[in-house]
Amino acid sequence: MSSALKNTILFAVVFAMIPVIAQFQGWNAALFVLNMGLISAIMALGVNLQWGFAGLFNVGIMGFVALGGLAAVLVGMPVTPGAWTAGGYGIVASLFLGALTIGGAILVAGRMAKGWLRTLVVLGILIAGFMIYRGLFDPSVEAVEAIDPALTGYLGGLGLPVIIAWPVGGLLAAGAAWLIGKTALGLRSDYLAIATLGIAEIIIAILKNEDWLSRGVKNVVGVPRPVPYEIDLQNNAAFVDRAAGIGVDAVIASTIYVKLLYCGLFAFVLVLLLWLAQMALNSPWGRMMRAIRDNEVAAEAMGKDVTARHLQVFILGSAICGIAGAMLTTLDGQLTPGTYQPLRFTFLIWVMVIVGGSGNNLGAVLGGMVIYLMWDQGESIGLAVMEWITASMPDGSAVKAHLIESAAHMRLLTIGVLLLLVLRFSPRGLIPEK
């Protein structure tokens, strides 16, 4: 069987599962799985760019995804009335002052000769700058968070079309990746993994605790959409007439129509990013990245700047994850910092890359869709299996109750079994690197 035919069959099987899910759970659930599968495929594509192209072990994926989600809030949400005059300008000024203090300390440390005098001067700059920073920052934050805290209590955004937040999310993630990469990419692979995981936890901790920025654990709800609202479609006479003409209730038709629009947007972004990734892979730059991945010493001996190339691909992969994060928040309609769990979801994305085929962009896309489909449906399938197994057991049986309660863990078992099967029979993934 040719690789093209095999790949076509694999994708056909995955997409054939969507109408099967619709048959049992309805088209709303099926299209939701499809949309989340497309977003997961984009995340897997970003990780594959870092690991499959360059061998970078990044475990801070959810931090970049969270920055993409923040971009959706900063771009799409309206400005909170009175927040900027109450304390917003003070927050910006204090942050600028903090950056100026750090920059000044670095400049002084670089220009003065080593010794106790330089140490005292640097400490004096840092302490004085910190005291002034806190004196301006704290009251400004309190003033912003006191503005109708049940509904807002944060600065808000720019009120622009939310679709602009998708590239902005990529830029935010790319900027963070540049800062992280300048300090962490010189570490050995296992230390890089620890560093990126810690930085992701720091990013998420900031989003969970800085209410003035993201409302923290109170969440930002009502993030605008790039597609119509269902209630607007249901109140549109022309749409209701079209739905009645095909024999579908207007409420059901509106929800399906909105999800199909999301599907079209997400598929367009995925295809665009996949095309760009393929162009990069087949370019001299892509061949150079794989040469560095396979033998850094030999590539460096040939005059390649390994650290600079690692920084490039680290930024690009993180930017793709940031775009996916902005898309995810747009689909959910809310930013929930508490749901970004690096240790849980980061490794789920890694499983997508491993199962699909590390180093192969098509494999990463396939793995993202397959693993999310199994993750979403694993609990439902597990519950059905447990109910079938315990059908003959009497009601009130402790064994029956335990087995049914354990159905929620079936998704983890399903993912684990699938990963083991792929590693046993196709160690390089479903669509291995050529």
N, C-alpha and C positions, 0 to 999 in steps of 0.2 A: 504494500500500500504506500503510495506517495505521501510525502509530508503534507502537501497541500490538501489532499483528500482527507487525510487524518485530521488536520486542523479544522476543516470544514465540518466534519462529522462531530467533533468535540463541541464546537460552538453551536451547532444545530441541536445537539442534545440539551445543552444548557438553556437555549431559548425555547426549546420544546417544553421545558418544565414550567414556563410561565402560564400557558393555557391549562396545564394540569393543576397548578395551584388555583387558578381562577375557577376551575370546575368544582373544587372542594371549598374554597374560601372566598370566592368572588373576585371580580376584576380589580376592585380597589386594593385588596391585599396583594394581588399578583403584580400590579403596576408599582406598588410601593416597593416590593422586593426588587423589581427591575431597576427602579431609580436608585435604590441604595446599592445595588450591585454595580451600576455604572460609576457611582461615586467611589465605591471601594476599589474598582478597577483603576481609577485615576490615582488613588493613594498608592496602590501597588506599583503603578507605573513609575511614580516618583521614587519609591524605595528601590525598585529595580535599577533605576538610573544610577543610584549611589552604590548599591551592592553589586548588581550584575555588571555594570560598566567598570567600576573602580574598586570594588572590594571594600567599601567603607561600611563599617558595622554601626549604623545609626539606630539607637534605641530611643531617641527623643522625638519620634514622629508625631506623637499626640501634642507636643508643645507647639509644633508648627501648624498642626490642624487647628488648635485652639486660637492661634494668632489669626488664621483665616476667618474663624468664626467671629473674632473681635472686629475684624475689618467690616463684616456685614453690619455690625452695630454702628461703628464709627461713620460709615458711609450712608447707610440706608435710613437709620432712625432720625427723627426730627430733633432739633435742639431743644433741650429742656428750658422752658421759659424762666428767665431770671438766673439761671445757673452760672452763666459766664460772668455776669456783673457781680454776683454774690461771692464767687471764689474761683471761677475758672481761670481768669487772668493771673490770679495769685498762684494757682497750681502750676501753670505754664512757666511763670517767672521763677518759681522756686526750683522746678526741674532744670531750667536753663542755668540757674545759679549753681545747682549741684554738679551739672556737667562741667561748668566753668571752673569750679573748685578742683575737681579731679584733673582736668586739663592743666590748670595752673600748677598743681602739685607735681605732675609729671614733667612739666616744662622746667620747673625749678630744680627738680632732682636731676635732670639731664644736664643742666648748665652749671651747677655748683660742684665743687670738688668734694670727693667723699670725706666724711668726717662727722663729728658730733654736731657741728653747726648746721650742715645740710639736713640732718635728721630732725633737729629742733625746728628749723624753718618749715620743712614739709609737714611735720606734725601740727605746727601752728596754723598753717593754711587749711589743713583738713579739719581740724577741730573748729576753727572760727567759721569756716564755710558750712560745716554741718550744723552748728548752732543757729546761724542765720537761716539756713535752709529749713530746719524744723520750725523755727519761729514764724516763717511765712507759710509753709506747707500745711501745717496742722490746722490752723484756724480756717484756711481756705477750704480744706477738705470738709471740715465740720459744717461750714456754711452751705456747701453744695449738697451734702448728704442730708441736710435738714429740710430740703425743698421737697415736700410731699413724698416722704420716703416710702409710703405704701405703694406708690405707682411709679415714681421716678427716682429721685435722690441721686442722680448722676448727670454728667454733662450732656449726654445725648450724642447725636451725630450730625452729619451735614445735610440730611434730608435729600440726598441725591438718589437717582434710580439704583436699586440694590444690585443690579447686574454689574454695575461699575465696581462693586466690592469684590468681585471674583478676581480680577487682575490685581486690585489693591491688596487683597489677601496674599496673593503670591509675592507682591513686593515687600509686605511686612515680614513674611516668613523668610524671604531672601535676605533682607537686612539683618534679621536675627541670626540667620545661618552664617552671614559674613562675620559678625561679631564672635559667634561661637567657634567658627572655623579658624579664625586667626589665632585662637588660643588653644584649641583642642585637637586640631588635625595633626599636630606633631606627636601625639600620643600613640602608643601601641594600640592595636585593634581592641583588645579587651578593656583597656583604660578609656579608649574613646567611647565605647559602649556605656561605661559607667558614667562618664562625664556628660554625655548627651542625655542619658536618662535623668540625671540630677538636674540638668538645666531645664528639661521638660517639666519636671516637678516644680521648679521655681516659677516658670512661666504660668503654670496652672494655679499655683498658690497665689500669685499676684492677681490673677483674674478672679479668684474666689474671695479675696480679702479687700481689694481696692474697690469699694462700692462706687466711688465717684467716677470710676472708669467703666465698669461693666455690671454694676449693681450686685456684684459678688454672687453669693448663693441665693439671693432673691430672684435672680434670673431676669433677663430682658425679654419681654414677650412682645408680640405684635411686630416682628421684623417684617418690613414690606416685602411684597412679592414681585417677581418679574412677569407673572401671569395673572389672569383675572381671579377674583374671589368667587367661590361657588355661589354665594348668596346673590351676587350681582348677576351671574348667569341665570339663576333661577328667576330673577325679576326681569329678565330680558325676554320680551315676548317672542322675538324672532328665534332665539335659542330654544325656548319652550316648544314652539311650533315644530322646529326641526327634530327635537327629541321625540315629540309625539308622532311625527311622521314615520319614524323608524321603530315606533312601539316601545320606547324606553322612557321610564319615569324621569322627569326633569332633575330631580335631586341626584339620582344615580348618574345620570348623564353628565351633570356638571362636575361631579367629583372625578369621574373617569376622564373627562375632557381636560381638566386641570392637570391631572397626573400625566396624561399624554403630552401636554405642552412641556412639562418639566422633563419628561423623557427625551423629547426632541432637543431641548437645550443641553441636557447633560451628554447626550450622544454626540452632539456637534462638538462640544468641548473635548470629549474623549477622543474622537476621531482626529481632531486637530492636533492634540498633544501627542497622540500615537504617531501621526505622520511626521511631526517634528522630531520625535524620539528616534524613529526609523531613519530619517535623514541624518541625524547626528551619529547614529550607530554605524552607518555605512560610509561616513565621511572620513577623511584622514584623522580628524579629531577623535572620532570613535575608535578607530584602530589604535591610535596612540593610547587612549584610555585603557583599552583591553591589554595592551602591551605592558602598561604600568601595573595593572591589576595582576598580571601573570608573573611579572618579574620586575620589581621596582629597581633593584640594583642594576640590572642590565639596561633598563630604560634611562636611569639617571646617568649611566656611563655613556649613553648615546646623546647626552646633552639635554634631556627633558627635565623641566622643573616639576618634579613630582608633587611637591607641596602645593604649588600654584594650581596645578591641574586638579588635585584633590579638592581644593577650595572651590574651583569652578563647578565641578559636578555636585559637590555638597550643596552649593547655593541653588543650582538648577533643580535638584531633586526635592529640596525643602520648599522651593517656590511652588512646585506642582502639588505638594501636600497642603500648602496654604490655600491654593485655589480650591482644592477639594474640601477643605474646612469651611471656606466661605459658602460653597455650594450646599454643604450639609446644613449649615445654620439657616440658609435661605429656604431649604426644603422643610426644615422643622418649624420655621417661623419664630424661633426663640434661641437665645444663647443661654446655655445651662452649663456653667463652668464645672459644676460638681460631677458631670457625667464623663468628663475627659479623664480617663483612668489609664495612665501610660503603661503600667505593667500588664493590664488586661488587653487593651485593644492594640497596643503596639505589636505584641507577638501574634495577634490574629492577622495583622497585615503581613507580618513576616511569613506566616503560614501560607498566605495567598501567593507570595512570591515563590516560595519553595515548591508548593504544589504545582503552580503554573509552569515554572521553569525559569530559574535565575539566569539572567543574561539575555533573555528573549522577551521582547516587548509584548508580542502577542501572547506569550505564555503568562506574563504578569496580568494582562487584561483578563484572560480566561480564568486564572487562579482567583482574581478578585471577585469575579461573578460567581464562580463555583462555591468558594468558601463562604461568601455572604449568604448565598442561597441555602447552604447546609446549616449555617449558623441561625438563620431566621426560622427555618422549617424544622430544625432538629428537635425542638421542644414539642411542637405539634405532633410530629411523627412519633416521638417517644411516648407521648401521652396516649396516642392511639394504640401503640404496641402494648403498653402496660395495661390498658383497659381490656385489650384482647386476651392478654395472658391471664389476667385476674377475673375474667368473666365468669368462670365457674366457681370462684371462691365466694363464700358467704359474706353478706354485708356485715361490717363490724370487725372483720378479720384484721388483725394487726399487720399481717404480712401484706394483705391487699392494700391497706392504707399506706404502708411504707413504700411499696412499689409505685403507687400512683404519685405520691409526694416526690419520689425520686425522678420523675419524668423530666423535671426542669433541668436535671444534670445531663440529659441525653444529648444535648447539643455539644457539650464538651466531649462526651464519649464519641459522638459521630465525627467530630473534627479530628480527634486523635486517631480513630481507626482509619479514616481517610488518609491522613498524613502518613501513617505506617504503611498502608497499602501502596501509596505512591512511591515512598522511599524504597519499598521492597521490589516493586516491579518496574518502576521508572525513576531511578535515583536522581536523574537530572531534571525531573519535572514532566508534566504532561506534554509540554511543547519545549523540548530542550534547546539550549543554545547551539547554533550551527558551528 
